[in-house]
Amino acid sequence: MAESYSSRLWESISDIYSAILAHPFITGLTDGTLPEQSFAFYVMQDALYLREYARALAAVASRAPTASAMRMFASHAAEAIAAELELHTTLLGELGISKEDAARAEPAPTNLAYTSYLLATVRGGSYAEGVGVVLPCYWIYSEVGKELLRLGSPDARYRRWIATYGAEEYGQVVAEVIAELDRVSLGLSAEENASVRRHFRTTSRYEWMFWQMGYAQESWPL
Ligand SMILES: Cc1ncc(CO)c(N)n1
């Protein structure tokens, strides 16, 4: 059997995935050297990110050609909002960030660029492009989560974060989205295929950049 569309897509970002595993944010989660301020900054930014990601998933849901795909993306949109609330109510409190500080937080440049690109693509592109642009967020976290779970962490808060994404249930959610992309890939024109691959690579790059943003506690220069 020929290799699936999704496995070829994953191979096309192997350079980015290797760079993510080697990033000091990721290695720091498992060896305990990640500064707490970097993690707290990342968590606060991720709460803002998840709200926009939920909007992107709802937009993909609204364009899905089948009832089952619409239901899948709509339920993931609701789950992303629940994940955002969970970050706000538990992890941010544990990290010493008040509700007031969290409410005042603005998206950092990389966060705003990533979510703006997601929303522009899901609103202006085809359904297939929408699936391709949202997929790295799911897929890379699932792979990174599994790898981090294998390596462990000395910090209980980092371990809990890792457990969410390394969980088998999360892996099953991601597998369903990958299967949807493989279904959709069958009817793509050459141009649309090129767009899907480009969007997938772009948001994979943003995934690396999002960790770099957290590590450096990126701020607006002006
Ligand atoms: C930036 C980012 N990418 C992916 C995920 C996984 O949902 C997340 N929480 N944040």
The ligand as a MOL file (V3000), in Angstrom:
LIG
                    3D

  0  0  0     0  0            999 V3000
M  V30 BEGIN CTAB
M  V30 COUNTS 10 10 0 0 0
M  V30 BEGIN ATOM
M  V30 1 C 0.5190 26.7030 20.9090 0
M  V30 2 C -0.2260 25.4550 21.1610 0
M  V30 3 N -0.2140 24.4930 20.2220 0
M  V30 4 C -0.8880 23.3460 20.4270 0
M  V30 5 C -1.6090 23.1360 21.5890 0
M  V30 6 C -2.3550 21.8410 21.7970 0
M  V30 7 O -3.6910 22.0620 22.0440 0
M  V30 8 C -1.5970 24.1620 22.5480 0
M  V30 9 N -2.2720 24.0350 23.7180 0
M  V30 10 N -0.8970 25.3040 22.3020 0
M  V30 END ATOM
M  V30 BEGIN BOND
M  V30 1 1 1 2
M  V30 2 1 2 3
M  V30 3 2 2 10
M  V30 4 2 3 4
M  V30 5 1 4 5
M  V30 6 1 5 6
M  V30 7 2 5 8
M  V30 8 1 6 7
M  V30 9 1 8 9
M  V30 10 1 8 10
M  V30 END BOND
M  V30 END CTAB
M  END
